[in-house]
Amino acid sequence: MQSNLLSKTYHSGGYLRLSHSDIAASGDTNAANQEAMQSNSIENQKEYIEEFLKTKPEIISTTFYVDDGYSGVNFERPSFQRMLQDIRENKIDCVIVKDLSRFGRNYIEVGKYIEQLFPLLGVRFIAINDNYDSAEDRANNNIILPFKNLINDAYCRDISVKIRSHLDVKRRRGEFIGAFPVYGYKRGEEKNKLVIDPYAAEIVKEIFCMKMEGMSNQAIADELNSLGVLSPAEYKKEQGSGYKAMLQTHEKAKWSVPAVIRILSDEVYVGTLIQGKESTPNYKIKVREKKPREEWIRVEGTHEAIISPTDFEIVADILKKDTRVSSGKKSVSLYSGYLYCADCGCSMVRKCVRSGQMPYTYYICSGNKKDKTTCSSHSISERTLDEAVTRTIRMHIKYLCGLQESMESVREALNNSDKTKTLCLQFEKRQEEMEKYKKLQFACYEDYKNGLITQDEYKMFKASLESREEAAESAIRELEKKKQLLLQGGMEKEAWMRDFVENEKAQLTRSLLVRLVDRIYVYENHRIEILFRYQDEMEKAPEALEDFRSCIGQKGGQNGKEIQK
């Protein structure tokens, strides 16, 4: 039968393939050299097959099928599929490759084609370098072939493990390994380093600003589209990145609500790089799966921030709140998402009615609105609420300004004082104590294991040492908190704070409210309670100030007395 196969004439298909991993395995990192290598390798495969065909007069015609840049693991390659279609249409009945690895590197799939499908369809298969020809009767063909395919599969597995490990190391070092930098950034001179794109960064800042001013996500998208600002997808294309959107439905992509939300919730804008959110199960399956949040690789301070951590935290809080916009409006009301009933905890609802010719706006408890038996109305007019909130916020800002002035004076004294060295020595001493207690615990265990002390003695010593270690650790945490509070401050010193205090006619705005306020509770009889952001830190600030003053021998001035009151 084999002689009959050799005596017939064939129309062959020469299959040529080269993957990116084959180029990477060569070790040449120069892009131009890699491109030349890729083309030359394909050409070399073709020349090799053509030379071989000169020794095979029974093969009278050849068509070449080229998959340049495709992995051997996946058989969904365009030219490979076209070759299979030509086999089904009886255009070719012989497949020739330089070696088995060019045909594929998936042990199971390669065996299925060579040992099952091709014989069934009457297709002759030749792997030149592996000295395999299905038309020749060689006893060792069927024995050696599976082993060679298994070796090719193992090679692909090894390359996959190395590449995954290398990329994981880069992620943990804080290097950007994505295909396209996120909107607002571009690649720097260092390939894996993000740097700010001045134009796009200003758009990002404006988006955050509009959100803090109360605009809805849809209103922000509409505003950007009306101003002719290119969407992230279109901007990437304009920059010549070769970016293509997978689900784009219009000829030109526009700003949308999902695009706005992605920007508002991406930590990359505060200098934090989060990678490894998706992965494939293994090197054979290319369908990407989302990984659990705890497995994401998060590295802070990898690049310059566009948005301050304070503003990002505020916007993240806004996104969590129920801040739906009324029909026909672009922005939420001033207190939307921040006003609550002090008794039942339900949100307060804004109502507008007319009293004669004058409009009257007030807030009532949403729990009362649904069921009057669950809670009273807690009704309060918007005007009364505005006056009370504005007055309280003015007092709070005055407090913050005074606190910041005191902090600055102590910072200056710390920088110019020898007592700072004493403070650092105390901090180091606590750390040394912690290490000492850890070593003693280990020594105790060794003594117990060697029979020098009893189990009860070991438990007693261990409990005592653990207690001392916890006390030292607690002292270090408290000292670090006070140090950070004093040297960095709980709030950034902003010009708008002083402007609001000094300008008696300044109006309370949404932006100012979300920067300072966490939530507002409304009691009966028009009484309100305001919980400010960083309230815990502000309450601890006077104590921290006095601790540092005593450390450097500075007396508290008038501001210090006012703050403590």
N, C-alpha and C positions, 0 to 999 in steps of 0.2 A: 504493500500500500504506500509505503514511504517513497518508493521509486516512482510510482504514478504521480505523486505530488510533486516530485522534482522534475518530471518530464513535461508537465503542463505549463502553460504560460500564465504570468501574473501581472496584475496592475497593482502596483504597491503604493503605500502612503508612508512617506518618511516623516516620523514625528520628532520634533525638536522642542526641548523645554529647558528653561533656566529660571530659577527662583531667586528672590532677593536674599534668602538665607544662604544660598550658594555663594553669592557675591560677598556677604558679610563674613563667611567662613574663610575667605581668601586672606582676610586681614588687611586689605587695602581700604583705607578710609577716605581717599581722595575721590570726590564725586565724579570728576571727569574721567579718571582712570577706571572707576567702577562702570561707568556708562560704556566706555570703550571695551572693557572686558566682557560686558554683557553681550554687546553686538558681536564681538569677535568669537565668543564662545558659541553662539548660535550659528554663526557662519562656519566655524570649525566643525560643528556637528554635521552641518549640511555637506561640507566637502568630504568628511569622513564617510558618510553614507554613499555619496556619489562615487568615491573610489571603490567602495565595496561592491557597488552595483556593476562595475566593469567586469567583475568575476562571476556575475550571475546573468548569463544570457537569457535565461527563462523569464526574467523580469523585464517586460518590454516597455513599461511606462511608469513614471513616478510622480506623485503629487506630494508637495511638502506642506505640513501643518505645524505652525509655530505658536507656542505659548511662551512669550517672553515676560518674565516677572511673575510667574505663578508657582505656588507651592505644589510639591509632589504628593502631599497628603490628601488634598481635595481634588476630586476628579471632575468637578464642575468647572472645567476650563473651556473657554469658547472654542478653540481650535480642536481640542480633543473631542468635544461633543460634535463638532462639524465632521470630524473623521469618522465617528461612530455612525453618523447619519449617512455618510457616503458608503459605509460598509453595508448598511441596511438596504441602500438603493443599488447595491452590487456594482458600484463605481470602482471600488478597490477590493481586493481579496488577500492582501498581504500587508502587514505592518512591520516597519523596520525602525529600530532605535539604535543609538550608539551604544547604550548599555541600559540595563534594567532600571537604574536610578532615574534615567531621563523619562522613562514611561511613568514611574510613580514610586512613592516611598511608603505606601500604605500596604503592609503585608497582606492583609485580608483582601483588599480590593484588587491588588495586582494579581493575586492568585485566582480570584474570581474571573478576571478577564482572560488571563493566559490559559488557565486550566479548564475553564468551563465555557465561557461565552464564545471565545474565538474558535475553539474546536467545533462547537455547536453550529456556528455560522460558516464553517469551512474556511476560516481565515488563517493564513500562515503567519507566524510571528517569529521575527528575527531580532536578537539582541547581539550585536556584533562583538563587542568587547567581552561579553560573558560567554561567547562561543556557543550560543543557544540558537537553534533553528528547529522549529516544531516539525518541519518537513523531513528532517534527518532522523534516522533511527539510532539514537545514542542511549545506551542503558543508564548512563549517569545523569541524563538531562532531568528526569523527573525527581531525582534524589537531591541534586545540588541546587536546582532552581528555588525551592522553598527556603533553603538556608540563605541564599543570596538576597532574596526578598526580605527575609527577617533581619539581615544585617542592614539593609537600606532603611528599613523601618526604625531600627534601633538608632541609626545615625540621626534620623530626623527627630526622634525623641530626645536624644542627647543635645542637639542644637536648640530645641525648644526649651529644655531645662536651663541651659546656659543663658539664653536670651531673656527668659523670664527672671532669672536670678539677677542678671545685670541691670535690667530695667527696675527691679525692686530696689536694688542698692541706690540707683539714681534717684528714685522717688524719695527714699528715706534721707538722702542728702539734700533734699529740697530742690532738685533739678527738674525743670519743666520738660516733660518728654511727650507732650501732646502734639498732634499734627498741626493745630492752629492755635495761636495765643488767644485768650479770651478778649472780648471787646474792651478796649481801654488800654491794652498792652500790645507790645510787639517784641520780637526777639532782639536781644542785644547783640553786642559783638561776640559775647560768649553764647554759643548756640542754645544752651539749656538755661539761660538767664532771661527773665522777663524784665523789660524796661517800659516806662510809661510812654504811651502814644499821646502827645499833647492834645491833639484835636479830639480824639475819642474820649480821653480822660475828662475833658470839660463837659462832654455830653453826659457821662456817668455822674459827675457831680451835680449837674442840673436835674437829672432824674431823681436823685436822692433828695435834693432841695424841694422839688415839686411834690414829692411824696410827704415830706415833713410839713409842707404848707397845706396839706389836706386834699390834694388832687387824687382822684381814683386812678387805678392802673389803666383803665380804658382812656380816661382823659389825658393821661401822660402820653400814651401811644398816639392818640389823635393829635395832640399838640406837636409832637415830633414830626408826624407825617405832614401836618399843615405847614410846618417850617421847612420842609424839604430835607430834613436830616436823614441821611441814608441809614437803613436798618443794619444791624451787625452783619447779616449775610451779604448784603449789597456792598457794604464798606470793605469787607474782606476781598470781594471780587475786584473792587476798584483798585485795591492795593496790589493786585496781581498775584494773589496767593493760590489761585486755582481751586478755591473753595466751591463746593457744590452742595446745596441743601437737598436732603433726601426727600422731604415731604413738601417741597414748595409747590403751591397750587397756582400762583400767579406768575406772570412773566417777570415782574419785579417785586421782590419781597418787601413788605412794609413792616413798620413797627406794630407789634401785637401785644396783647396782655401777657401771654407766656414769656415773651422776650423781655418785657419790663420786669416781671417777677423774677426771672432768672438773674437779672442784674442786681436787683434789690436784695436778693438772698445769697449772693455769691461772696464767700469770705475772701476770695482772691483780692478784692478791693481794699482789704485792710492789711494786705501783705502776707496772707496765709495761703499756702498752696495745699489743696486737697486733691489727691490723685488715687488711682486704684479703686474707683467706684464700681467698675465693671471688669469682668474677666471671662475667659472661655474655660469650660471645664477641663479640657486638655488640648493637646496639639492637633488632634484629629477633628474636634468639634469646633467650628468657627462661630457658632451662635453665642452672642455675648449675654451674660447673665449679670444682674445687679448683685453686688456684694452687700452684706450687712454693714450698717454704719460703723460698728466697732472695728471692722477690718479695713476701713479707709485709712490711707496714709496721710496724716495731717502734719505739716511742718510750718511753724510760724516764722515770720521775719525773713522770708526768702527773697523779697523784692520790695520796692518802695510802694507805700500805700497811697491810694487815691482818696479813700474815705477814712476819716478818723474812726477808731473803735467805738467812741461815744456815739457818733451819728449812726454807725451801722447797727449798734445795739438798739437805738431808739427806733429805727426803721423796722428792725426785726420784731420789736414789740408791737408796732403799729400793724404789721402784717398778720399778727396773731389775733388782733382785736376785730370785733364785728364793726366795720366802718363802711357799710354800704352807703352809696350816694343816692340821694333822692332823684326821682325821674326828672330829666331835663336839666340837672345840675352837674357840674364838673367836679366840685369839691364837696367834702363832707362838712358838717357844721363844726363849730369851734370845739365842742366838748364830745364829739362823737367817739365812742369807745373808751371814754375816760370818766364818765359820770355814772355813779351807782347809788342805789338806795342803801342807806346805812343800816337798815333793819333786816331786810330780806335778801340783800345782795344783788337784786335784779338791776339791770341797766335802766337808766332814766330815759324816757322818750320825749322828744321835742314836739310841742304842739303849737300851732299858730291859729289864732282866732281874731275876730275883729270886735273891738269894743267901741261902738259908735263908728266914727270915721277913722279911728286909730287902730293899727294892728297890735295885737298883744301876743307875745311869745312866752311860753312857760314850759317847764319840764315836770313830768309826773312819773311815778314808779310804774314800770312795765308790768310788774306783778299785780299791781292794783288794777291796771287797765284790763288784764285778762280775767282776774277774779278778785272782786272787791273785798271778799272775806279773808283773803290771805295777807293783805298788807294795806295800810292807808296810802293815800295818794302822794304824800311828801311833796306836794306841789310847791314850786319855787319859780318866780318870774326870772326870765333871762337877764333882765336889767339888774335885779338884786344879786343874782349869781355872778354876773360880770364884775360888779363893784366889789363884792367880797373876795373873789378870786384874784382880781387885779391888786387889791390892797395887800392881800396875804403874800402874793408873789413878789411885790415890791419889798416887803419886809424880809423875805427870804433871800432876795438878791443882795440887799444891803448886808445881811449876815454873811453871805458868801464872799462878798467883796472885802469885808473886814477880816474874814478868816484868811483869805488869800494874801492880804497885806501882811498879816501876822506871820503866815507861813514863809513869805518871801524874806522877811527880816530875820527869821530863824535860819532859813537856808543860807543866807549871806553870813550869819554868825558861825554856822557850822563849817562853811567853807574856809573861814578865816580863823578857826579855833583849833588849838591842839587837843581839845577835849573830844574832837571827832575820832581821834585815834583810840581814845579810851573806849568809846562806844563800839568801834570795830573790834577791839580786843575782847570786850564782853561778849559780842556776838560769836567770835571765834571760840571763846572759852566754852560757851554753851554747846557748840558743835563738837568740841573735843570731849565734853562730858558724855554726849550721846554715843560717840564712838567707843568711849571707855566702857560704858554700861553694856554695849553690845558684845564687846570682847569678854567682859566678865561673865556674861550669860553663857557664852560658848565655853569658857574655861570651866564653869560650873558643870556643864553637861559632860565635859571630858572627865572631870573628877567623879561624877556619878557613874559614868560608864566604866571607869577604872576601879570602882568600888571604894573610893576614898571618902565619899559621903553617902548617906542613906537617901532613899527616895523622898522621904519627908523633908529632909534638910535641903535637898535639891529644889523641891517645890517651893519651900519657904524663901530660899535665896533668889530663885527665879522670879517669884512674885514681887519681891522687894526691888530687884534690879529693873524689872519691867515698869514698875511704878515711877522709879527715878528717871528712866529713859523717857517716859511719857511726859513727865513734868518738864524736862529739859526741852523736849520737842515742842511742847505747848508754849514755853517761854520764847523759843526761837520764832514760832509762828506769829505770836503777838508782837514781838520786836520788829519782825519783818513787815507786818501790816502797818505799824506806826511809822516805820521808816519810809515805806512806800507812800503812805498818806501825806507825810510831811514833805518829802523830797519831790514827789510827783503831783500830789494833790488829787482829790477825788473828782474834781471838775476842772476842765480847761478854762483858763482865763479868757473870756470872750468879750469883744468890744460891745456887742449888743446888750450885755448885762448892764454895763454902766450907762449906756444910752437910754435904756428903759427906765433906770432909776432916776437919772438926771432930768429926763424929759417928762414932766408931769402930765403932758397931754398924750403921751404915747399910748397907743391902743394895744390891748392884749391880742396876740396873733396865735394862730394854730401852731406855727413853727416854734414860737417861744414856749407855748404850753407843753408840747410834746418833748421838748428838750429838758424841762424842769420837773414835770409832774408825772407821777406813776398812776395815780387814780384820785378821784374826788368822791367823797361820800356826802350825801345829802340827808340830814336829819329832819324831823318835824320842826316846826317853828322857824324854818329858814336858816337853820344852823348847818354849817358845812365843815368838813374835815378834809384837809389836803395831805396826801402822802407824796412826798417829793422823792425824786430819784436820788440815789446815793444817800438816803436819809441816815442809814446806819453809820456810814463813813463820816458824815457830818457831825453826828452825835459823839463820835469817838475823837474827832479832831481836837477839841479843846484839851482833852486829857493827854493826847499825843504831844500837843504844843508844850504843855507844862512839863512833861517828862523830858523833852529835849532841852527846854530852857534850864531845867534843874541840872541837866547833864553838862551844859556849857556855862552855867552860872549866870544866866540872863534873867533879869526880873521882868515879870509880866507888866505890860503897860496898860494904858486905858483901854486899848482895843481888846486886850486879853480879858480884862474885867467884864467888858460888855459881852464878849463871846460867852464867857462862863455863865452869865445871867441867862 
